[in-house]
Amino acid sequence: MYKRFFDLRERPFKLVPNPAYLFLSKGHEEALAHLSYALTEGDGFVAIIGEVGTGKTLLCRTFLDSLGDDVEAAYVFNPRLDGRELLRAINGELGVDATGATTQELIDGLNRFLIDQHQAGRRVLVLIDEAQNLSAEVLEQLRLLSNLETRDAKLVQIILVGQPELAELLDSHALRQLAQRITLSCYLAPLSRDESDRYIAHRLAVASQGRSVPFMRSALRALHRFSGGVPRRINIACDRALLAAYVAGSRRVTGRIARQAVAEVAEGGHARPRPAWTIAARAGAVAAVAVAAAVGVARYPGVPWPRAPHTATVGEPRAETVPPAGPAAVGPVAAEAGLSPPASVPAGAEAAPGAAESLGGSPAGAAAVAGAEAAPGAAESLGGSPAGVAAVAGVEAAPSAADPRPPLGTILGATTPRASRVAALRVLLAAWGESATAPTGFNSKADDGDYFRDAAAAAHLELRRVDADLALLTHLDLPVVLEFRLEDNPRPRYLTMVRVDGELLTLTTGLGGDGAGEVVVSPEALNWYWTGSAYLAWRDFLGIGTTVPLGGGAEAVRKVKQLLAAAGLPVANPIAEYDDFTRTLVEQIQASHGLEPDGVVGALTKVCLYNASPGLRIPHLCARAEATR
């Protein structure tokens, strides 16, 4: 309907796995590299795990299309089959006789084919998509199939691609022999905010015959927040947004049009939008925080934790009570990590002297930040309340021309992109008690993500880029570097969020001390310039290192159980096995913190587990009222 209007060859966001539209995100590149490496090295089993709609099928077909003539491949899709039916499907794909009456006859025919191919110098690959639909019995049959080998090589390589339920199957005790044979595994994550924007531009460019269809930045932000970076959800929402723009006669997709499209898709049941920071969300927070405060009370099977929506549990501010000094104040996790009794670590610790020079090189530059004024009309634009207007600490605002934008833009405009990242990271490291001079050796890095990650690593911190909303960042409850963009400059700038007090957010430029350079804004003011991306630093106190249970072995599982026990949860089985009960406890922790309850212990889940463990020196956004947890 809208193709001619936008001068498109075809609809760019159709829900079909067309390799012409493949967009290689970082995760997709890693998955393809895993597949290519496994094929080259002759590894027996490979697992690719990804959520619904993350592009697994498109990845499979792209990989199969890239195979050379020396590879024979069988592709089995959505295999709701028993063991014999699966063997028939594999044999049929490879051109082997599939009429055998018994399982043994089918295996014998396949074995003869595999030996012939091996002698001819050809490799044989079996790729099973949607493998989470396989039963444990059929997966065990595949393990036995992998026993077809010579003295020095596997005769067949098997790639399992599926949803997280596949990881649960492979983690079961019954399939431990199969799990041990998986030499490579990869988790396909949703797209980041930047990848989401580039994904949309890529699909439009492939389908375009001439002029491009501009998606405004506000539209891209709305689409990413709705989709969570899942390509299928992006496709559904973008297709509806193009239709809405066509109906409105608009040659571009604006934020209003995108929000309208997202609302229509949500009402149609395709997916649920992720609302912004709302009063309703805050109303639901009280109950969620009450439950989170009860982490120190043992929970038992059959007593579920609340599984609140992703944005419906904004943490209420909590006044911090520092435990008394002495051995009794140090929890078991802190003791293993080698920490002394916790000292007060303010989230807003100031940067080292010299930060003013890094933000502009002159006193005038610093004064421009410290003296940023609130424009007339800003209060009205933020809800009519003076508390909603950004205010820079210690400086009275001067009159200025009317401007509907919050004065946060003045602060962002007073520095350069590179200087802002240096100052923001200094504040972040200082919050963790690290040297404020640590980032200076990494200034030559052009990519901001590389800069933040490498500089944090030098300070013995992990760092994760998060594309989220304020509700999730509040749940994670750590100081965080936020990415901003000005309307007239695409280069990002950075400020560190160091405090959350009700609906007031404290950001800092890293200039000076005693509150100088701090700016207090409402969520509405923040969203004028915030891209939705953030850099979260955290410390892996126990050195878990890997994603559990996808890697790391028994030692990583033991440490996860130790954290669950430190959080007051009843870890019934101390054996280093990631059993169903342990997964349920992890899912409860995830749901209570606004994370997707998938039972996989990745970076953000570790943050939540460490936050729930007493005795660790962790800076927080929100003050904490409880002496013990």
C-alpha positions as CSV (number, residue, x, y, z in Angstrom):
1,M,0.0,0.0,0.0
2,Y,2.8,2.5,0.9
3,K,5.5,1.2,-1.5
4,R,4.8,3.7,-4.3
5,F,4.4,6.6,-1.8
6,F,7.9,6.0,-0.4
7,D,9.5,4.8,-3.7
8,L,10.2,1.3,-2.3
9,R,10.7,-1.9,-4.3
10,E,9.0,-3.9,-1.6
11,R,8.0,-3.7,2.0
12,P,11.3,-3.5,3.9
13,F,10.0,-5.0,7.2
14,K,8.3,-8.2,6.1
15,L,8.5,-11.1,8.5
16,V,10.4,-13.4,6.3
17,P,14.0,-14.6,6.7
18,N,15.4,-13.1,3.5
19,P,19.2,-13.2,3.5
20,A,19.3,-10.0,1.4
21,Y,18.2,-8.1,4.5
22,L,20.7,-9.7,6.9
23,F,22.0,-7.1,9.3
24,L,25.2,-8.2,11.1
25,S,25.0,-6.9,14.6
26,K,27.9,-7.6,16.9
27,G,26.0,-10.7,18.2
28,H,25.2,-12.0,14.8
29,E,28.8,-11.6,13.7
30,E,30.0,-13.6,16.7
31,A,27.4,-16.3,16.0
32,L,28.5,-16.6,12.4
33,A,32.1,-16.7,13.5
34,H,31.3,-19.5,15.9
35,L,29.6,-21.5,13.2
36,S,32.4,-21.0,10.7
37,Y,35.0,-21.9,13.3
38,A,33.2,-25.0,14.3
39,L,32.8,-26.1,10.7
40,T,36.5,-25.5,10.0
41,E,37.7,-27.3,13.1
42,G,35.3,-30.2,12.8
43,D,33.6,-29.8,16.2
44,G,30.8,-32.2,16.9
45,F,28.2,-30.1,18.5
46,V,27.5,-26.3,18.5
47,A,24.6,-24.5,20.2
48,I,23.2,-21.1,19.2
49,I,20.7,-19.7,21.7
50,G,18.5,-16.7,21.2
51,E,15.2,-15.2,22.3
52,V,12.1,-15.3,20.0
53,G,12.5,-12.9,17.1
54,T,16.3,-12.2,17.4
55,G,17.0,-13.5,13.9
56,K,18.1,-17.1,14.4
57,T,16.4,-18.5,11.3
58,L,17.8,-15.7,9.1
59,L,21.3,-16.4,10.5
60,C,20.9,-20.1,9.8
61,R,20.0,-19.5,6.2
62,T,22.7,-17.0,5.6
63,F,25.3,-19.5,7.0
64,L,24.0,-22.3,4.8
65,D,24.1,-20.0,1.8
66,S,27.8,-19.3,2.5
67,L,28.8,-23.0,2.5
68,G,31.1,-24.2,-0.3
69,D,30.7,-27.2,-2.6
70,D,32.8,-29.4,-0.2
71,V,30.0,-29.3,2.4
72,E,26.8,-31.4,2.4
73,A,24.2,-29.8,4.7
74,A,20.9,-31.0,6.0
75,Y,18.6,-28.2,7.3
76,V,15.7,-29.3,9.6
77,F,13.3,-26.6,10.7
78,N,10.9,-26.7,13.6
79,P,11.4,-30.4,14.3
80,R,8.4,-31.6,16.3
81,L,9.5,-35.2,15.5
82,D,10.3,-38.4,17.3
83,G,13.7,-40.0,16.9
84,R,12.9,-42.1,13.8
85,E,11.1,-39.2,12.1
86,L,14.1,-36.9,12.7
87,L,16.5,-39.5,11.2
88,R,14.2,-39.8,8.1
89,A,14.2,-36.0,7.8
90,I,18.0,-35.8,8.0
91,N,18.5,-38.7,5.5
92,G,16.0,-37.1,3.1
93,E,17.8,-33.7,3.2
94,L,21.1,-35.4,2.5
95,G,19.7,-37.6,-0.3
96,V,20.1,-40.8,1.6
97,D,17.5,-43.6,1.6
98,A,14.9,-42.6,4.2
99,T,12.5,-45.6,3.8
100,G,14.1,-47.8,6.4
101,A,11.6,-49.5,8.7
102,T,13.7,-49.3,11.8
103,T,16.0,-46.8,13.5
104,Q,19.0,-49.0,13.0
105,E,18.4,-49.3,9.2
106,L,18.2,-45.5,8.9
107,I,21.4,-45.0,10.9
108,D,23.2,-47.7,8.9
109,G,22.3,-45.9,5.6
110,L,23.4,-42.6,7.0
111,N,26.7,-44.1,8.3
112,R,27.6,-45.5,4.8
113,F,26.9,-42.0,3.3
114,L,29.0,-40.3,5.9
115,I,32.0,-42.6,5.3
116,D,31.7,-42.1,1.5
117,Q,31.7,-38.3,2.0
118,H,34.7,-38.4,4.4
119,Q,36.7,-40.5,1.9
120,A,35.9,-38.0,-0.8
121,G,37.2,-35.1,1.4
122,R,33.7,-33.6,2.0
123,R,32.1,-32.6,5.3
124,V,28.6,-33.2,6.4
125,L,26.6,-30.8,8.5
126,V,23.2,-31.1,10.2
127,L,21.6,-27.9,11.3
128,I,18.4,-28.1,13.4
129,D,16.5,-24.9,13.8
130,E,13.9,-24.4,16.6
131,A,15.7,-27.2,18.4
132,Q,13.9,-26.3,21.7
133,N,11.0,-28.4,20.3
134,L,13.1,-31.6,20.4
135,S,12.3,-33.9,23.3
136,A,15.1,-35.1,25.6
137,E,14.8,-38.6,24.0
138,V,15.4,-37.1,20.5
139,L,18.3,-35.0,21.7
140,E,19.8,-38.2,23.2
141,Q,19.4,-39.9,19.8
142,L,21.4,-37.0,18.2
143,R,24.2,-37.6,20.8
144,L,24.3,-41.2,19.7
145,L,24.4,-40.0,16.1
146,S,27.5,-38.0,16.8
147,N,29.3,-41.2,17.7
148,L,29.6,-41.9,14.0
149,E,33.3,-41.1,13.6
150,T,36.7,-42.3,12.5
151,R,39.8,-42.5,14.7
152,D,40.6,-38.8,14.0
153,A,37.5,-37.0,12.9
154,K,33.7,-36.7,13.4
155,L,31.8,-37.8,10.4
156,V,28.9,-35.4,11.0
157,Q,28.7,-32.0,12.7
158,I,25.5,-31.0,14.4
159,I,24.4,-27.4,15.1
160,L,21.4,-26.8,17.4
161,V,19.7,-23.5,17.2
162,G,16.9,-22.6,19.5
163,Q,15.3,-20.5,22.2
164,P,16.4,-20.3,25.8
165,E,14.3,-23.4,26.5
166,L,16.9,-25.3,24.6
167,A,19.6,-24.2,27.1
168,E,17.3,-25.5,29.9
169,L,17.0,-28.9,28.2
170,L,20.8,-29.1,27.7
171,D,21.3,-28.2,31.3
172,S,19.2,-31.1,32.6
173,H,20.8,-34.0,34.4
174,A,19.4,-36.4,31.8
175,L,21.3,-34.7,29.0
176,R,24.6,-34.0,30.8
177,Q,26.5,-36.3,28.3
178,L,25.2,-34.2,25.4
179,A,25.9,-30.9,27.1
180,Q,29.5,-32.0,27.7
181,R,29.9,-32.6,23.9
182,I,28.9,-29.0,23.0
183,T,32.3,-27.5,22.3
184,L,31.0,-24.0,21.2
185,S,27.9,-22.1,22.3
186,C,26.8,-18.6,21.6
187,Y,23.9,-16.4,23.0
188,L,22.2,-14.2,20.4
189,A,21.2,-11.0,22.3
190,P,18.7,-8.3,21.2
191,L,20.1,-5.3,19.3
192,S,21.5,-2.3,21.2
193,R,20.0,1.2,20.6
194,D,22.7,2.0,18.0
195,E,22.3,-1.3,16.3
196,S,18.6,-0.9,16.2
197,D,18.9,2.4,14.4
198,R,21.3,1.0,11.9
199,Y,19.2,-2.1,11.4
200,I,16.2,0.1,10.4
201,A,18.4,2.2,8.0
202,H,19.9,-1.0,6.5
203,R,16.5,-2.5,5.7
204,L,15.2,0.7,4.2
205,A,18.4,1.0,2.1
206,V,17.9,-2.5,0.7
207,A,14.3,-1.9,-0.2
208,S,14.8,1.7,-1.5
209,Q,14.7,2.6,-5.2
210,G,15.7,6.2,-4.7
211,R,15.2,8.6,-1.8
212,S,15.4,7.3,1.7
213,V,12.6,7.3,4.2
214,P,13.8,9.4,7.2
215,F,12.9,8.0,10.6
216,M,13.3,10.9,13.0
217,R,15.4,10.4,16.1
218,S,12.4,10.6,18.4
219,A,10.8,7.9,16.3
220,L,13.8,5.6,16.5
221,R,13.9,6.1,20.3
222,A,10.2,5.1,20.6
223,L,10.6,2.1,18.3
224,H,13.6,0.8,20.2
225,R,12.0,1.2,23.6
226,F,8.9,-0.7,22.4
227,S,10.8,-3.5,20.7
228,G,13.6,-4.0,23.3
229,G,16.0,-4.5,20.3
230,V,14.2,-7.7,19.1
231,P,14.3,-7.6,15.3
232,R,10.9,-9.1,14.8
233,R,9.3,-6.5,17.0
234,I,11.2,-3.8,15.2
235,N,9.8,-5.1,11.9
236,I,6.3,-5.2,13.1
237,A,6.4,-1.7,14.6
238,C,8.3,-0.2,11.6
239,D,5.9,-1.7,9.1
240,R,3.0,-0.2,11.0
241,A,4.8,3.2,11.3
242,L,5.3,3.4,7.5
243,L,1.6,2.7,7.0
244,A,0.7,5.4,9.6
245,A,3.0,7.9,7.9
246,Y,1.4,7.0,4.5
247,V,-2.1,7.5,5.9
248,A,-1.0,10.9,7.4
249,G,0.6,11.9,4.1
250,S,4.0,12.4,5.8
251,R,7.2,11.6,3.9
252,R,9.0,11.0,7.2
253,V,8.3,9.0,10.3
254,T,8.1,11.3,13.3
255,G,8.0,10.5,16.9
256,R,4.3,11.1,17.1
257,I,3.7,8.7,14.2
258,A,5.9,6.0,15.7
259,R,4.2,6.3,19.1
260,Q,0.8,5.9,17.4
261,A,2.1,2.9,15.5
262,V,3.5,1.3,18.6
263,A,0.1,1.8,20.4
264,E,-1.8,0.2,17.5
265,V,0.6,-2.8,17.5
266,A,0.2,-3.2,21.2
267,E,-3.5,-3.1,21.1
268,G,-3.4,-5.8,18.3
269,G,-1.6,-8.1,20.7
270,H,1.6,-8.5,18.8
271,A,3.7,-7.1,21.6
272,R,3.5,-4.9,24.6
273,P,5.0,-1.4,24.5
274,R,7.4,-0.4,27.3
275,P,5.9,2.8,28.7
276,A,8.1,5.7,29.9
277,W,8.6,6.6,33.6
278,T,4.9,7.1,34.6
279,I,2.9,7.8,37.7
280,A,1.3,4.4,37.3
281,A,4.7,2.8,37.2
282,R,5.7,4.5,40.4
283,A,2.4,3.4,42.1
284,G,3.4,-0.2,41.4
285,A,6.8,0.4,42.8
286,V,5.8,0.4,46.5
287,A,4.7,-3.2,46.5
288,A,7.7,-4.3,44.4
289,V,10.2,-2.6,46.7
290,A,8.5,-4.1,49.8
291,V,9.1,-7.5,48.3
292,A,12.7,-6.6,47.3
293,A,13.3,-5.5,50.9
294,A,12.2,-9.0,52.0
295,V,15.1,-10.6,50.2
296,G,16.7,-11.4,53.5
297,V,13.7,-13.6,54.5
298,A,13.9,-17.2,53.3
299,R,11.6,-17.9,50.4
300,Y,10.3,-21.4,49.8
301,P,9.0,-23.3,46.8
302,G,5.4,-22.5,45.9
303,V,5.7,-18.9,47.2
304,P,6.3,-16.8,43.9
305,W,8.0,-13.5,43.7
306,P,6.1,-10.7,41.9
307,R,6.8,-10.8,38.2
308,A,6.2,-7.1,37.5
309,P,6.4,-5.6,33.9
310,H,9.8,-4.3,32.8
311,T,8.9,-0.7,33.5
312,A,6.3,-1.1,36.3
313,T,8.7,-1.3,39.2
314,V,10.6,2.0,39.7
315,G,12.5,1.8,43.0
316,E,11.5,4.1,45.8
317,P,14.4,6.0,47.4
318,R,15.8,4.4,50.5
319,A,17.9,6.1,53.2
320,E,21.2,4.3,53.6
321,T,22.2,2.8,57.0
322,V,25.9,1.8,57.0
323,P,26.4,-1.4,59.0
324,P,28.7,-1.0,62.1
325,A,32.4,-1.8,61.6
326,G,33.7,-5.2,62.7
327,P,33.7,-8.8,61.5
328,A,30.0,-9.2,62.0
329,A,29.3,-6.5,59.5
330,V,31.0,-8.4,56.7
331,G,28.8,-11.0,54.8
332,P,30.0,-14.3,53.6
333,V,30.3,-13.1,50.0
334,A,32.3,-10.1,51.1
335,A,34.6,-12.3,53.2
336,E,35.4,-14.6,50.2
337,A,36.0,-11.5,48.1
338,G,38.6,-10.4,50.6
339,L,36.9,-7.2,51.7
340,S,37.0,-5.5,55.0
341,P,33.9,-4.1,56.7
342,P,32.1,-1.8,54.2
343,A,32.8,1.9,54.3
344,S,30.4,4.5,53.0
345,V,31.0,5.0,49.3
346,P,29.1,8.0,48.0
347,A,27.6,7.5,44.6
348,G,28.4,11.0,43.7
349,A,32.1,11.1,44.6
350,E,33.7,14.0,43.0
351,A,36.3,13.9,40.2
352,A,39.9,14.8,40.7
353,P,41.1,18.4,40.3
354,G,41.7,19.3,36.7
355,A,38.4,18.1,35.4
356,A,37.4,21.7,34.5
357,E,40.3,21.8,32.0
358,S,39.2,18.5,30.5
359,L,35.8,20.0,29.8
360,G,36.8,23.0,27.8
361,G,40.2,24.2,28.8
362,S,39.2,27.5,30.3
363,P,37.4,28.9,33.4
364,A,34.9,30.4,31.1
365,G,34.0,26.9,29.9
366,A,33.5,25.8,33.5
367,A,31.4,28.8,34.3
368,A,29.2,28.2,31.4
369,V,28.3,24.8,32.8
370,A,28.1,25.9,36.4
371,G,26.0,28.9,35.5
372,A,23.6,27.1,33.0
373,E,20.3,29.0,33.3
374,A,16.7,27.7,33.3
375,A,14.9,29.2,30.4
376,P,11.5,30.8,30.9
377,G,8.7,28.4,30.2
378,A,10.8,25.4,31.2
379,A,8.7,24.8,34.2
380,E,5.5,24.6,32.1
381,S,7.1,22.3,29.6
382,L,8.0,19.8,32.4
383,G,4.7,19.7,34.1
384,G,4.3,23.1,35.8
385,S,6.4,22.3,38.8
386,P,9.6,24.1,39.7
387,A,10.9,20.8,40.9
388,G,10.7,19.5,37.4
389,V,13.1,22.2,36.1
390,A,16.8,21.4,35.8
391,A,18.8,23.4,38.3
392,V,22.5,23.6,38.5
393,A,23.8,23.5,42.1
394,G,24.9,26.8,43.7
395,V,24.2,29.2,40.8
396,E,21.1,31.4,40.3
397,A,19.5,31.3,36.9
398,A,19.7,34.5,34.8
399,P,16.9,35.7,32.5
400,S,17.1,34.5,28.9
401,A,15.1,34.3,25.7
402,A,12.1,31.9,25.8
403,D,13.2,28.3,25.0
404,P,11.0,25.3,25.5
405,R,14.0,23.0,25.9
406,P,15.3,22.1,29.4
407,P,18.5,23.9,30.4
408,L,20.2,20.5,30.3
409,G,21.1,21.3,26.7
410,T,23.1,24.3,27.9
411,I,25.3,22.0,30.0
412,L,25.8,19.5,27.3
413,G,26.6,22.2,24.8
414,A,29.3,23.6,27.1
415,T,31.7,20.7,26.5
416,T,33.1,18.5,23.7
417,P,32.1,14.9,23.1
418,R,35.6,13.6,24.1
419,A,36.0,15.8,27.1
420,S,32.6,14.8,28.4
421,R,33.4,11.1,28.3
422,V,36.6,11.6,30.2
423,A,34.8,13.6,32.9
424,A,31.9,11.2,33.1
425,L,34.1,8.2,33.6
426,R,36.2,10.0,36.2
427,V,33.0,10.4,38.2
428,L,32.0,6.8,37.7
429,L,35.3,5.4,38.8
430,A,35.4,7.8,41.8
431,A,32.1,6.4,42.9
432,W,33.7,3.0,43.1
433,G,36.7,4.4,45.0
434,E,39.0,4.1,42.0
435,S,41.6,6.6,40.9
436,A,40.1,9.5,38.9
437,T,43.1,9.6,36.6
438,A,42.7,6.0,35.4
439,P,40.9,6.9,32.1
440,T,43.6,9.2,30.7
441,G,45.6,6.5,29.1
442,F,42.8,5.5,26.8
443,N,41.9,8.9,25.3
444,S,43.2,7.9,21.9
445,K,40.4,5.4,21.4
446,A,38.0,6.7,18.9
447,D,35.0,4.5,19.8
448,D,33.4,5.6,23.0
449,G,32.3,2.1,23.9
450,D,35.9,0.8,23.7
451,Y,37.1,3.8,25.7
452,F,34.7,3.1,28.6
453,R,35.2,-0.6,28.6
454,D,39.0,-0.6,28.5
455,A,39.3,2.2,31.0
456,A,36.9,0.4,33.4
457,A,38.8,-2.9,32.9
458,A,42.1,-1.1,33.9
459,A,40.3,-0.2,37.2
460,H,39.2,-3.8,37.7
461,L,35.6,-3.1,36.8
462,E,33.3,-4.8,34.4
463,L,31.3,-2.5,32.1
464,R,28.1,-3.1,30.2
465,R,26.4,-0.9,27.6
466,V,22.7,-1.0,28.5
467,D,19.8,0.2,26.3
468,A,17.0,0.5,28.8
469,D,14.6,2.9,30.5
470,L,15.0,4.7,33.8
471,A,13.0,2.1,35.7
472,L,15.5,-0.6,34.9
473,L,18.5,1.6,35.7
474,T,16.9,2.4,39.0
475,H,16.4,-1.3,39.8
476,L,20.1,-1.9,38.9
477,D,20.8,0.9,41.4
478,L,24.4,1.8,40.4
479,P,25.9,5.0,39.2
480,V,25.7,5.0,35.4
481,V,27.1,7.1,32.5
482,L,24.2,8.3,30.3
483,E,24.6,9.1,26.6
484,F,23.1,12.3,25.3
485,R,22.7,13.9,21.8
486,L,22.0,17.5,20.9
487,E,19.7,18.3,18.1
488,D,22.4,20.1,16.1
489,N,25.2,17.7,16.8
490,P,25.1,13.9,16.2
491,R,28.2,13.3,18.4
492,P,27.2,11.9,21.8
493,R,28.0,13.6,25.1
494,Y,28.0,12.1,28.5
495,L,27.0,12.8,32.1
496,T,27.0,10.5,35.0
497,M,23.8,9.9,37.0
498,V,24.8,9.6,40.6
499,R,21.6,9.9,42.6
500,V,17.9,9.2,42.3
501,D,15.6,10.8,44.8
502,G,11.9,10.3,44.1
503,E,11.4,11.6,40.6
504,L,14.5,13.9,40.7
505,L,17.7,12.6,39.0
506,T,21.1,14.1,39.9
507,L,23.6,14.2,37.1
508,T,27.1,15.6,37.4
509,T,29.6,17.0,34.9
510,G,32.6,16.1,37.0
511,L,33.5,19.8,37.6
512,G,34.7,20.8,41.0
513,G,33.4,19.6,44.4
514,D,30.7,20.4,47.0
515,G,27.9,19.8,44.5
516,A,29.3,22.2,41.9
517,G,28.6,20.9,38.4
518,E,25.6,18.9,39.6
519,V,22.3,19.2,37.8
520,V,19.0,18.0,39.1
521,V,16.4,17.1,36.4
522,S,13.1,15.4,36.1
523,P,12.7,12.3,33.8
524,E,10.9,14.4,31.3
525,A,13.8,16.9,31.1
526,L,16.3,14.0,30.8
527,N,14.4,12.5,27.8
528,W,14.8,15.6,25.7
529,Y,18.4,14.6,25.1
530,W,19.0,11.1,26.5
531,T,19.4,8.4,23.8
532,G,18.2,5.6,26.0
533,S,21.8,4.2,26.2
534,A,24.0,4.0,29.3
535,Y,27.3,2.5,30.4
536,L,27.0,0.6,33.7
537,A,30.1,-0.3,35.6
538,W,30.1,-3.1,38.2
539,R,32.5,-5.3,40.0
540,D,32.6,-9.1,39.7
541,F,33.6,-9.6,43.4
542,L,33.7,-13.4,43.2
543,G,35.2,-13.6,39.7
544,I,32.3,-15.6,38.1
545,G,33.4,-14.3,34.8
546,T,31.1,-16.2,32.5
547,T,27.4,-16.6,31.7
548,V,25.8,-19.3,33.8
549,P,24.8,-22.0,33.0
550,L,26.0,-21.5,29.4
551,G,29.7,-21.7,30.5
552,G,32.0,-21.7,33.4
553,G,31.4,-25.1,34.8
554,A,30.9,-26.2,38.4
555,E,32.9,-23.4,40.0
556,A,30.8,-20.7,38.4
557,V,27.6,-22.5,39.5
558,R,28.9,-22.8,43.0
559,K,29.5,-19.0,43.2
560,V,26.0,-18.2,41.9
561,K,24.6,-20.4,44.6
562,Q,26.7,-18.7,47.1
563,L,25.3,-15.3,46.0
564,L,21.7,-16.7,46.2
565,A,22.3,-17.9,49.7
566,A,23.8,-14.6,50.7
567,A,20.7,-12.9,49.5
568,G,18.7,-15.0,51.9
569,L,17.3,-17.5,49.5
570,P,17.0,-21.2,50.3
571,V,19.6,-22.9,48.2
572,A,18.4,-26.4,48.8
573,N,21.2,-28.2,46.9
574,P,24.8,-27.1,47.7
575,I,26.2,-29.3,44.9
576,A,27.6,-27.4,42.0
577,E,24.8,-28.3,39.6
578,Y,22.6,-25.7,38.0
579,D,19.3,-27.5,38.7
580,D,15.7,-26.5,38.1
581,F,15.3,-25.1,41.7
582,T,18.4,-22.9,41.3
583,R,17.1,-21.6,38.0
584,T,13.8,-20.8,39.6
585,L,15.6,-18.7,42.3
586,V,17.5,-16.8,39.6
587,E,14.3,-16.1,37.7
588,Q,12.7,-14.7,40.9
589,I,15.7,-12.4,41.4
590,Q,15.4,-11.3,37.8
591,A,11.7,-10.7,37.9
592,S,11.9,-8.7,41.1
593,H,14.5,-6.4,39.4
594,G,12.7,-5.8,36.2
595,L,14.8,-8.2,34.1
596,E,13.5,-10.8,31.7
597,P,13.2,-14.0,33.9
598,D,15.1,-16.3,31.7
599,G,17.2,-18.1,34.3
600,V,20.4,-17.2,32.6
601,V,22.9,-15.4,34.9
602,G,24.5,-12.8,32.7
603,A,26.0,-9.4,33.6
604,L,22.8,-7.6,34.8
605,T,21.7,-10.6,36.8
606,K,25.1,-10.7,38.5
607,V,24.6,-7.0,39.3
608,C,21.3,-7.8,41.0
609,L,22.8,-10.7,43.0
610,Y,25.7,-8.6,44.2
611,N,23.4,-5.8,45.2
612,A,21.4,-8.3,47.3
613,S,24.6,-9.6,49.1
614,P,25.5,-7.8,52.3
615,G,28.9,-6.5,53.1
616,L,30.1,-5.5,49.6
617,R,31.3,-2.0,48.9
618,I,28.9,-0.9,46.2
619,P,27.8,2.7,45.4
620,H,24.1,3.1,44.9
621,L,21.8,5.5,43.1
622,C,19.1,5.3,45.8
623,A,19.7,5.6,49.5
624,R,19.0,2.4,51.5
625,A,16.9,2.3,54.6
626,E,17.6,-1.3,55.8
627,A,20.6,-2.1,57.9
628,T,20.7,-5.7,56.7
629,R,19.2,-7.4,53.8
